[in-house]
Amino acid sequence: MLSQSYSVTTRGKSALSSFIANKRLLLPLLICLAILFEPLRELTIGTLADAFFQVSVFVAGTLAIYYFLVDRMPQLELSYLKAKSPALEISMAAILGALPGCGGAIIVVTQFTKGQASFASVVAVLTATMGDAAFLLLAKKPIEGLTIITLGIGVGIVSGLVVNLLHKPGFCQPDAQSKNVIECKAPSSAIRFSEPVWRWVLLPCLVIALLIAFNTDLGILTQPVELAGAALALFALTIWALSSKGQSYREVTAEDDEQDPPSKLAKVIHDTHFVTAWVVASFMLYELSVALFGLDLAAWFSQYAAFAPLIAIAIGMLPGCGPQIVVTSLYIQGVLPFSALAANAVANDGDALFPALALAPGAALVATLYSAIPALFVGYGLYYIANL
């Protein structure tokens, strides 16, 4: 009896310490404090509602369509294309990288570690990918989103072809003994709890989001809709915080691991919560900087526009999609110029950098540095054109 009691107490203490160490919980906690603080309540509720109806709902809808289509596309082995033509392999790697999300990039990185893809294809895919930020951009500004995707494919192909001339296909390829396995995990209880909620609210919320997007007057429903949007955004933040240990940099800035067994709905929910968390963080940071400090980021970047692409590239070299979603959010809000967005899109490697660092760290670091070079050309080329 005493040993059982001690075991339960130990497990309880361990769970509590893990809960306290979860850095993800800081965001919903700070949001709740902002709601309780009367001077910030209206601003916080409005920001949460905007993030949910202007971003989260469209991202969830886009993800659902995307994963439905991806399920029906055959998976391509780059080894066959590499044997046919290096240019064909590099082109396909760039196309896979340009697909929204990080799935295509992770496929190429994994095939590289197996000796089925060349180092040039890794550079091409990491240069072309925009990660989860592409979902946000396509949902809010589809023309710009398609432009960035097309640009990423072109720059990725050119970068890959140049690297193919400089390095052998097996450059930086890890030995078979050094390969690590990235395991899938079962969906968390928090995600399972949120699944029926999303099944019920997605379609009606999508209708409301479309009405808001077309500036439809909701009349007496305006305030209830705003409160519902804020509540659902806070719900998404809380589920995101509870679905991971949130103790490492990767667990905060990257998507959660693949689910076993695979579930399209769980994947849509995971990605939507992840994007929502970073969008809410960037929206709140922007609104608070304006409301509390009178900081006009748009005016600052306009005055120092020459530094915007460089700053965006520096952020792009950080692993994970979270920081890149912040950059895309600032562009959508009119804070950053298109040149900075394009530079960040080329420089960033999204979540694909995490498995790359685990499976082939040398290749990941060199490819990341290489992707910054075309990012400089793209960012400052567009900056120069915009100022002609």
N, C-alpha and C positions, 0 to 999 in steps of 0.2 A: 504493500500500500504506500509506504513512504517513498519507495523508488519510483512508483507510478506518479505520485504527486510531484516529486522532484522533476521528473521528465516533463510533465505538463507545464510546470513553472518555467523550466529552462526553455521550452519551445515558445512559451508566451513572451519571455524576455527577448528571445531571438527575433520573433516576429515584430515586436515593438521597436527594437533597434533598427531593423530593416526598414520599417515604416518611417522612422525619424530620419534615416539616412537617404530616403528617396528625394532627390533634388527636383524631380518632376512636380512634387506636391507643392513646391514654392509658388508656382504660377496660380493654381486655383485658390491657394490660401491668400495670396496678395490680392487677387480679384475680389474675393469675399470681403477682405478688409476694406477695399476701395468702395464696395457697395455699402458697407456699414458706415463709412465716413460720409456724412451727409453732403458736404461740398463737392465730393467726387461721384456721388451716387448716380445722378442723371447722366453724366458723361460716360461712366462705366457701363451702365445699362444700354445706352445708345450705341456704344462701341461694340459691345458683345452682340447686340442684335444685328448691327451692320455686318460684323464678321460672319455671323451665321447665315443670314439671308443673302448676302452679297458674295460670299465665298464658299462656305462649307457645303451648302446645299448643291451649288453648281459643281463643286469638286466631286461630291458623292455621286451625282448623276453622271458626270464625265467618266469617273472611275468605273462605275457599273457598266457603262457602254464599252469602255476600253477593255476591261477584263473579259467581257462576253466575247468580243471580237478576237482578242489574243488567244483565247481557248480554241478557236477554230483555225488558227494559223499553224502550219507545220513548223517544228523547231529545226533550224538550219545548223548543220555541222560545218564549221569554217574549214575543217581539214580538207573537205572535198573541194571547196572554192580555192583554198591555198594551193592545192595541187594543180588546179586548172590555170589560175592566174593570180599573182599577188595583188594586182589592181582590183580584181573582182572581190577578193577576200577583204581588202581594206574598205572598199565601197560598201559591202554588206555590213561590216563592223560599224561603219559610220551611221548607216541607216538604223541598225539595232540600237546604237547609242542615242540617236535622235528621238526614238520612241519615248513618250512621256513616262516618267518613273525611272527606276534604275534596273529593272529586270533585264533589259537587253544588254546593258553594260556588264552586269554581273555574269551573264551567259558567256560573253567574250572573255572576261577575265578568267573564269573557270576553265574554259577551253584552252586558254594560254598556258595555264598551269599543268594541263594534261598533254601539252605539246601539240595540240590540234590547231592552234592559232599563233600567229607571229607577234613579235613585240610591236611592229608597226600597226597591227590591228588594235592593240591595247591603246596606243596613243590616239588612233582614230576614234575609238569608241569613247574614251574619256574626254576628248576634245569636243565631240559632238553632243554628249549628254548634257541635259539641263536638270535632270533628276525630277523630283516631285514638284519643283517650282514651275515646271511646264504645265502641270494640271491647273495650277492657279492662274497662270497667264492665259491659257486657252479658255478657261471658264470666264474670265473677266474681259480679256482683250484678244479675241480669237485671231484677228488679222495679224497683230503683232506676234502672237504665239506661233502661227504658221510661218511667219517671216523668220523668227529665231530658229525654228526647227530646220527650215530650208538652209539658212545660213550655217547652222551647226553641221549639217550633212556635207556642205561644200568645203567648209574649213577643215572638218575631220578627214575628208578624203585627201585633200592637198597635204595636210600635216602628216598623215599616214604614209603617203607616197614619198615625201621628203625623208622621213625617218627610215623607210625601207631602203633608200639609197645609202644611208649612213650606217645602218646596223644590220647584222645578220638576223634572220627570223627568230633564232633562239637566244638573242641577247637578253640577259637578265632572267632567263627562264630558270625556275627553281628545280632542284633535283627531286626525283620521285620520293626520296625518303623524307624530304622536308615539307611535303604537302600536308596541310591541315584540313580537317573536315569541319564544315560549318553545319551544325545539326539544326533540324527543325524542332519546334516545341509545340505542345498542345496549346490551344487557345486558352487564355486566362479566364477566370470566372467573371472578371469585370467585362470582358468582351462578350462572353456568352450572355451576360445580363443585358447588355446594350443591344443585342441583335433584334429582339422583338420590338424594342422602342423604335429603331430605325425602320423596321418593316412597316410600322404604322405611320410614322411621321414623314418619311421621305417624299412620297407623292404629294400630299397636301402642302408640305413646305416648299416643294418645287413650284407648285402653282402660285403660292404667295410670293416666292422669290421672283418669278416672272412678272407678276403684277407690279411689284416694287421696281423691277428693272425698267418697266415701261412707264414709270412715274404715275401709276394709277392711284387715285385718291381712295384710301381704304376707309375714310370717314370715321365712324365711332369705333371701328375695329383697330385703328392705328395703334393706340396704347396697348390693348391686349396682345396684339401681334408682336409689338416691340418687347413686351415682357416675356412672351413665350419664346421668342428668338434668343433673348438673353439667357433664359433658363436652360434652353437646349444647348447653347454654346457652353455654359458652365458645366452642364452634364457631360458634354464631349471632353472638356478639359479634365474633369475629374476621372472619367474612364481612362483617358490617355495616361494620367498620372498613376493610376492604380494597375495598369496593364503591364508594368515593367518595374524592375527594382530601382531604376533611375539613379544608379550610383556612379556610373562612369560617364565620360564625355560622349561616348558612342550611344549609350542608352538614353541620353537626353536629346542629342542632335540628329539621330538617325531613326528610320522606321524600325518597328519591331521585326524580329526574325520571322521567316516563313512558318506557316502553321502546318501541323501534321495531326490529322489528315488535312489536305488542302481544302480551303473554303473560300469561294469568291466573295461571299458576303462578309466574312471575317476580315479578308484582305481589304475590301472597300472601307469597312469601318476603321480598321487600323490606320490606313492612309489618310482618311478624312479627319480622324481625331488628331493625327500628327500635324497635318497641314493647319487645322483649326488652331491648335495650340500656338504654333509659331506666328500665325497671322494675328491672333489676338494679342500676343506679346508685342508684335511690331506696331499694331494699331494703337495699343495703349501707350506704348513708348512715345509714339508720334503725338497723340492727342495730349498726353500729359506734358510733353516738352513745350507744346504750344500754349496750353491752358495755364500751367504753373510758372513757366520761365519765359514765356513770350518768344520762344525760339522758333524762328521761321526757317526750317530746314530747306524748303524749296528756294528761298532767297539766298541762303548760304551756298547751296550747290550751284545756283545760278551765278553767284559772284565768283566762286572758285571752281567753275565747271571743268577747268583743265585737270583738276585732281580727281574728279568723279570716276573716270574709268580706272585709274590706278587704285583707288580705294576699293572699287568693285572687284578688281582682279585679286587684291589681297584677301578680301573676304571669300572669293571663289576658291582660293587655295586651302581654305579650312575644310576638313573632312565633314561630311554630313550634309543633308538637304536643308536643315533648319536655318542656318545663316543665309542660305541662298534664297529661301522663301522670304526672309526679311528684305533682301535687296529687291525682289520682285514686287513685294507689297509697297515699298517706297516708290517704285516706278509707277505702279497703278494709282497711287495717291498723288502723282504729279511731282514728287520730290526729286527723283533721279531722272536724268536724261536717258534717251534710248541708247546712246553710245555706252553708257555705264552698264545698262542691262545686258547689252550684247557682249561686252567685255567679260562680265561675270558669267554669262551663259557658256562662253568658250572656255574660260579658266576653270569653272567648277566641275568637279568629278562626282558630285552627289554622294549617295550612300555606297556607290560602287567602290569607293576608295577604301572602305573598311575591309571587305573581303580581299581586296587587292593587297592591302597592307598585311593581312593575315597569311595569304597564300603565296604572294610574291612581293615582299616589301621593297626589294631593289627596283623592280620594274615599276611599282606604284610611285615611288619617289621620283624616279627619272621621268616617267610619263607625266607626272603632275608639273614638274618644272618645264617640260617641253610644251605643255598646253598653255602655259603663261605667255609664251612667245607669240603665237598667233592671236592671243587675246589682246596683247598690246597693239598689234597691227590693226585688228578689227575695231577696238575701242577708240583709238586715236584717229584711225581712218574715218570712222563715222563722225567723230567730233570735228574733224577738219572739214568734212563735207557739210555738216550742219552749220558751220560758221563761215561758209563761203559768201 
